[in-house]
Amino acid sequence: MSDETDTNAQTGQEAVQGEFSIQKIYLKDMSFESPDSPAVFRTEWKPDIKLEINNEASRIEGNLFEVVLTLTLTAKLEDQTAYLVETKTAGIFGLKGFANEQMGPMLGSFCPNILFPYARETISDVVTRGGFPQLLLTPVNFDALYAQHMQKAQEAEQGSEEAVH
């Protein structure tokens, strides 16, 4: 009897666990602008930094998905734009055997967590090559961002249901 219980427990565990793989990580798009140079180089360097984060996921085929993490960073010195950097870092990920409710967090949080260090390195490199002091972005909590996104989507859905009634 104990053997049957162990076998059933193992089978249940295998059904819950999915297979995850990284097929490729690559730079999909990148741009750098310094519209107010060289004037910004003559100003004291105390920039106001604004970072926007977005990610998208799409099925390529079967169990392969492309996740694109977009970071848009703007550095301003008062009314001058020191620089604007946008990078789209992408990855092809294999996700097999995950339940439907697991796919959202995998594509919306787990994969962007993997891509972020690559995007951060790209931004740091291009900012330095643009003649500016090194910029190191702090880590991002993609789990919290995903939870906020899901909460906003749920609130919007409830709001539209109330408008119908």
N, C-alpha and C positions, 0 to 999 in steps of 0.2 A: 504494500500500500504506500509505503514511503517512496518507493521508486516512481510510482505513477504521479504523485504530487510533485516530485522534483522535475519530471519530464514536462508536466503541464506548466509549471512555473517557468521553465526555460523557454518553452514554446511561446508563452505570453510575452516574455521579455523580448524575444526575437521579433515578434510582430510589432512591438512598439518602437524598436530601434530602427533608424534609417541609415542609409549609407550616404555619406557626404564626401565629395572630392572637389579639389580645385584643379580645373583643367588648364586655365590660363589667366594671368593678370596682365593688363596692358593699359597704356595711356591711349584713350580714345580721342580726346580733344584737349587742347590747351591754348590759352591766350594770355598775353601780358601786355599791358598798356601803361605808359607813364606820360599822360597827356600834358602835365604841367612841368615837365623837365625842360631845361636844366634849373629852372627857378626853385624847384622844391629842394634841390641840393644845397641851396644857400639859406635855408630856413632851419631853425632848431628842430631836431628830430624828436617830436612828441606827437606821434600820429594817433588818430582816432581810428581804430580797426573795427571793421564790421565783417562778420562771416555769415554767409548763408549756406545752408546745407540742404541738399535734396538727393533722393535716390529713386531709381526706377528699376523695376525688374520685369523681364519678359522671357517667355519660354522660347527657346531656340528650336528645339525638337525633343520629343520624348522626355527624358529626365534631365536635359541640359537647359540651364537658365543663364541669361546674361543679366548681371546686376551692374548698374552704372551709378557711381557716387559722384555727384557734382558739388564742388566747393567753389564758391565765389567770394573772394576776399577783396575788400576795398580799404585802402589806407589813405586817410585825408589829414592834411595839415591845415586847419581852419577851413578856408573855402577852396583850397587847392587839393586836387587829387594827386597824391604822390604816385600811387599805382593801383591798378585793378588787375587781379589774377583770377582766371577761371580755369579749372581743370576738371576733366571728366575721366575718372579712373574707373576702369571696368574689369570685370572678371567673368569667366565662364565657369559655372559651378554645376556639379552633378549632384542631384538630390533624388534619391531613390528610396522608397519605402516609408516616407514620412506621411503622417496623417494630414488631412486637409487643414486642420487647426494649427498644425506645426509649420506649415509652409509660409504663412505670413511672417512670423517671427524669424524664420530662417532667412528669408529673402529681404526682409525689412530691417533686420537688426544684426543677425549673425554675420551675413556676408559683408555689409558695410563696415562692420568692425574689422574684418580682414583687409578690406580695401583702404581704410583710412590711413594707416602708416605709409602706404605708397603715395597717396595723394599729398600727405603732409610733407614727405620728402621732396616731391616734385615742386610744391609751392616754395619751400625753403630754398631749393636750388635756384629757381627762376628769379626769386626776389633778390638773392645775392648777386646773380648774374646781371640783374637790372641796376646794380650799383647801390643797393640799399642794404642796411644792416640785416643780419640774419633774422629770420622770423621762424620761431618754433611754435606751432599750434599746440595747444593743450589737448589732451585726450577728450574724446566726445563719448557721452553715454548714449549709445544708440538704442539700448533697451528702453531708456526713459523717453527718448524721442519717438520711438515706435509706439509706446504706450500712450503718449500725448496724441499722436496722430489717430490712433484707434479711438480714443475718447472723443476727440473732435468729430470724427466720422460718425460715431454713435449718436452724439448730441445733434448733429445736423440731420441725421436720419429721424430722430425723435421729433425734431422741430418740423420737418416736412410732414410727418404723420399727423402732428397736432394741427397743422395748417389745413389738412384735408378734412379733418373732423369739424 
